Amino acid sequence: MSESVSSCDIEIRVRYAECDPMGMLHHSRYFEYFEMGRTELLRQGGTRYRDCEARGVFFVVAKIECRFKAPARYDDVLTLTTCVTRTTRARIDHGYILKRNGRILCEATSTLACVGPDGRPIPIPDDVLSEAS
């Protein structure tokens, strides 16, 4: 088990199709943004998720929590910071902060489990684990 400060910032512009009739980013879209952040963080570490899948290594969301503080709206430019907060042999925990112009819109956490093609837990490969932590 290790503690980590690996992090990645990505910029996201809220698209019209992602908004509800009130012009606010629909709550379900935040979780897609978190996935984008995880994918880019992994890529920053030198691994593409598609290469993990080709090796029969999959990461499934076992737990996710989000606290909404303020809405995002159509055409807002947001900054998502994604970081690894903890790793074990078979799981990775992430933290997320989504901001607009420095204001925190939401904070979230997730736990991903590493599974094989049959959906059963497997150890995270050493090369991926070293890049994730």
Phi, psi and omega in degrees: 000142179219156173257148186218158174237016176303131177212163182212135174252135172230151177257136182227132174258128181292123180270153182304317183294345181270357186261154175276178181300343178271002179083011179258148177302125180295141185302328181294333183289334178302321182292329173293321178298319179298321177297320177300317180297316179298317181297317180290325177296317177297316179298319178300329178279358176103007181236134173265138181299325179298329177288325175299312180300320179298332178273359181083023179247121182235148176244120181249145178285117178265332181202142175209138179224145179218134175246115180273133182244327180204152183279151167261150183233165178311133176075002173297145172258120185248154172242122177253123174256124179241134178221154173274125180256339181194144173226148170230187181296334185228012179211155176228129175256137179238154170237149183225142170226124179250125184232156169231120180050042178084349179271129180286123177265325177199158174229142184212163174222154175214156173236125176252137175256142177269125181228160175270182181301336179273000179085002179271146180301140175223159175293144174292130178305143184306318182294323178286319179299319181293328179282333183276344184247000000 
